[in-house]
Amino acid sequence: MVPIHQRGKQGRLSRLVPLLQTFTAWCNSHLRKAGTQIENIDEDFRDGLKLMLLLEVISGERLPKPERGKMRVHKINNVNKALDFIASKGVKLVSIGAEEIVDGNAKMTLGMIWTIILRFAIQDISVEETSAKEGLLLWCQRKTAPYKNVNVQNFHISWKDGLAFNALIHRHRPELIEYDKLRKDDPVTNLNNAFEVAEKYLDIPKMLDAEDIVNTARPDEKAIMTYVSSFYHAFSGAPCAATAHCRCCLSPPTLTSFLLQTVLAVNQENEHLMEDYERLASDLLEWIRRTIPWLEDRVPQKTIQEMQQKLEDFRDYRRVHKPPKVQEKCQLEINFNTLQTKLRLSNRPAFMPSEGKMVSDINNGWQHLEQAEKGYEEWLLNEIRRLERLDHLAEKFRQKASIHEAWTDGKEAMLKHRDYETATLSDIKALIRKHEAFESDLAAHQDRVEQIAAIAQELNELDYYDSHNVNTRCQKICDQWDALGSLTHSRREALEKTEKQLETIDQLHLEYAKRAAPFNNWMESAMEDLQDMFIVHTIEEIEGLISAHDQFKSTLPDADREREAILAIHKEAQRIAESNHIKLSGSNPYTTVTPQIINSKWEKVQQLVPKRDHALLEEQSKQQSNEHLRRQFSSQANVVGPWIQNKMEEIGRISIEMNGTLEDQLSHLKQYERSIVDYKPNLDLLEQQHQLIQEALIFDNKHTNYTMEHLRVGWEQLLTTIARTINEVENQILTRDAKGISQEQMQEFRASFNHFDKDHGGALGPEEFKACLISLGYDVENDRQGDAEFNRIMSVVDPNHSGLVTFQAFIDFMSRETTDTDTADQVIASFKVLAGDKNFITAEELRRELPPDQAEYCIARMAPYQGPDAVPGALDYKSFSTALYGESDL
C-alpha cells in the first residue's frame, strides 16, 4: 500500500507519463547521431554529460569541456554549462536551476527539455508577427486543407482521430498511405498506422502512444507539438505531390514543326518589343536632356514684363509639352514590364536594355527634370516679386528725391547771400529769426534725406539694374545736404556777431513764421503721403490703408482752423503796420512761407484727397477680386485633392483583394480608369482658375492647403498607378493562360501572398517571403542549407536586389515550380528530326519544313556547322537553339 504522503507525487508523475515518453523519444532521435541514448529522462541528465551532448548535436556547436568527476559539484557545474549555453541563445530559464536537474526533479527536467525543443525545433518555424506555434499550426493547416475530415485548429483534439497525421504523410509521400481506406471512427488504427509509417520510412521515432491519445479528453499539447515539429523538419524541404501536365499526343513530325514555329514566332515578337523599347527610351531621354538645361537657366531679366513672358513660356511647357511625355513614360514602363513577363513565360532570358536606357535611368532623369522644374517655377515667382519690389522702391526714391531737390533749390544761394552787411537793426533781427525758422525747416527735412539714402541702399542690396544712376543721384543729394549744413552754420555765426546792434522785432511776423513753418511742413508731408506709392497683397492691408486715410481726413477740419488762424496773424500784422504807418517790404522777413503759398498748398491737399480716395477704392476692388479668385480656386481644390487621394486608396485596395476572376478585376480597374479620365475636366477647370490667380500675381491662399503643383503631381501619380495596376493584372492573365494555372490556384497564390503582406503594400520583404515559403513547404529554415536555398529563390524573384518580392514575381516563381516549359534540349531534338538525325541542317530542309519567314529567320541567324561531317551549306542548329534560351550568344 502506497503511503498517503506519496500518493500526490505518484498522481503528478502519472499525468507526466505521455510527456516523458514524447520528450525521451525526441531526445533519443538526436542522441542516436552521437551513438547513445537515454532510458530515464529525469535520471540520465542528472550528471549533465548527456545534456551537454544533446545540445551539441542539435545546435552543431561545441560546448565547454565537461567535468568528469562524480561529485555533486561536478554535476552542477556541467548542468550550469548547459543552462548557460541555452541562455546564450536568447532563452530565459524561469525557475529552472542546476540543483533541481541534478536532484532528478522530473517537472523541472521536462520544463528544461520543452524549452530546448521550443528554441531548437519550433522557434525557427516562426514567421513575422506570429509565434513559432502559430507558424507550425499554419503549416499544418496548409498541408491538410485538401483532405476530408481533417480540420487542424490546435495541437490537441484536432489530432485525436489520427487522420491529420496520415494526411501530413500522404501529402508528401502518397505511396506510403492509402488515405481513402482510413476511417474516422477507428482512431487507434489511424494513429498506429501513422506512427509506424513515420518510424519505418521517415526516420521519425514513435513519440506518442495511440491509446493515451484516444483515452485522454485533451491530449498533451506540448507532446503533440514536439511530434508534429519532427514532421515539419522531415517534410519542409520536400515538394508536395503534384500532377504534371501532358503534352498533346501528336505525331513526331507535326509536333516538331509546331514547336519550332511557336518558338520562333515568340522570339520574333520579343525582338520587335525590344526594338520599340529602345527607340521610345532614346526619344524620351533625349527630350529630358534638351529640357533640363532650359529649366536650369536662371539668368534674371531687368523688367517684370520680360519675367512674365518667361512664366508664360513655363505655363505652355506645363500645359502642352510635358503631359504627352508623362504618357510616354508610363507607356514605356508598361511595355517593359509586359516584355519581361513574356520573356519569363517563354523561358527566355530577361531583356537588358542598352547602357543608360534602363527604367531606373529614365526614372532618374525624370526625377532630375522635376527637380529642375520645381526650382525654375520658384525662381520665376521670386524674381517677379523682386522686380515688383524694385520698381516700387525706385519710384519711391525718384518721388522723394524730386521733392527734396525742389525744396533745396536756391537754398545754397540764400545761405551765401551777405545781405546782413547793409541791413538795419530790425532787418538783422529779422534775418536771425528767419534763419532760425530755416534751421527748423532743415531739421524737419533730415528724415527725408535719411529715407532717400535707405531706399538707395536697399536698391543696391536687391541688385537693381539702374543702381548706378540711383547712387549718383543719392550721392549728389547727400553732398548737397552736407553743404547746406555747413552753410547754415556759417550764416548763423555771422548773424549772431551783429545781433547786439539789432533790437526791433516784429512779434506778429515772428509768430506767423513759427506757426506757418510747421504747418507748411505738415502740408508738404500730407501731400507727400497722399502721393505716396503703395503695394498690397491682401484685403486686410488695403483696408488698413483706407482706415489710416479716413483718420487723416478727420484731422482736416482742425488743420483748416489752424490755417485760418495763421492767415489771421498775417492780416493783423498788416493792420498794425498800416495803423502805425510802418512801411513793409511786402513779405515776412522771417519766413518765405507766404499766405499765398499756404493757400496754394492747402488747395493742393484738397485736390489730392479725392484722388487718394479713388486710388484706395480701386485697389480695394482689385483685392476683393483677388479674394474671390482665391476662394474660387480653394473650393474646387478642396474637392479634387481628397478625390485623388481616395482614388489612390481604392486602387490599392482593389489590387490586393481577390474579388472575382482576374478578368473581373481587370474590368473593374478599367472602369476605374475611365472614371478617372472622365474626372479630368475638373483638373482642367482648376488649371484655368490657377492661371487667373497667377496672372493676378496672387502668391498665397489661406483657404486651402492644396497647390496646383500638388494636384498635378497627385493626378500624374494616380494615372500612373491605375495604368501600372492594370498592367500587373494583364500580366497575371498572361501568366495564368501561358502556364495553365487555374483560377483556384491563382486565388490560393493570392491568399498566401496577402496573408503575409501585413502592411498591404503589394510586396513582401525577405522575412515575409521566407515565412510564406515555409508555409508552402519549402525548406528555407535559418541554417546553412536553408539560407542557401532561400538566397537562390530570392535571386530568381528579385534579380535587381530591391529587397521586395512583388506578386507578379511570386506568381512567376510558383508557376515555374508547378508547370512545364519548353527547353533548349527540346528545340534541338526537334531540329534533329527535321534534319534526318544529322548534326546539322541545310537551308533547303528549313525552307521545306518551316513557313517562309521563319525559315529565313533561322537561316540568317544560324552559324555554319564546323563538324567533321559538315557538307557545303551546313548550318549549326544546336548553337542556335541554346542561344534562344540565353545559354550562349546568338
Secondary structure, 3 states (H helix, E strand, C coil): CCCHHHHHHHHHHHHCHHHHHHHHHHHHHHHHHHCCCCCCHHHHCCCCHHHHHHHHHHHCCCCCCCCCCCCHHHHHHHHHHHHHHHHHCCCCCCCCCHHHHHCCCHHHHHHHHHHHHHHHHHHHHCCCCCCHHHHHHHHHHHHHCCCCCCCCCCCCHHHCCCHHHHHHHHHHCHHHCCHHHCCCCCHHHHHHHHHHHHHHHCCCCCCCCHHHHHHCCCCCHHHHHHHHHHHHHHHCCCCCCCCCCCCCCCCHHHHHHHHHHHHHHHHHHHHHHHHHHHHHHHHHHHHHHHHHHHHCCCCCCCCHHHHHHHHHHHHHHHHHHHHHHHHHHHHHHHHHHHHHHHHHHCCCCCCCCCCCCCHHHHHHHHHHHHHHHHHHHHHHHHHHHHHHHHHHHHHHHHHHHHHHHHHHCCHHHHHHCCHHHCCCHHHHHHHHHHHHHHHHHHHHCHHHHHHHHHHHHHHHHCCCCCHHHHHHHHHHHHHHHHHHHHHHHHHHHHHHHCHHHCCCCCHHHHHHHHHHHHHHHHHHHHHHHHCCCCCCCCHHHHHHHHHHHHHHHHCHHHHHHHHHHHHHHHHHHHHHHHHCCCCCCCCCCCCCCCHHHHHHHHHHHHHHHHHHHHHHHHHHHHHHHHHHHHHHHHHHHHHHHHHHHHHHHHHHHHHHCCCCCHHHHHHHHHHHHHHHHHCHHHHHHHHHHHHHHHHCCCCCCCCCCCCHHHHHHHHHHHHHHHHHHHHHHHHHHHHHHHHCCCHHHHHHHHHHHHHHCCCCCCEECHHHHHHHHHHCCCCCCCCHHHHHHHHHHHHHHCCCCCCCEEHHHHHHHHHHHHCCCCCHHHHHHHHHHHCCCCCCECHHHHHHHCCHHHHHHHHHHCEECCCCCCCCCCEEHHHHHHHHCCCCCC
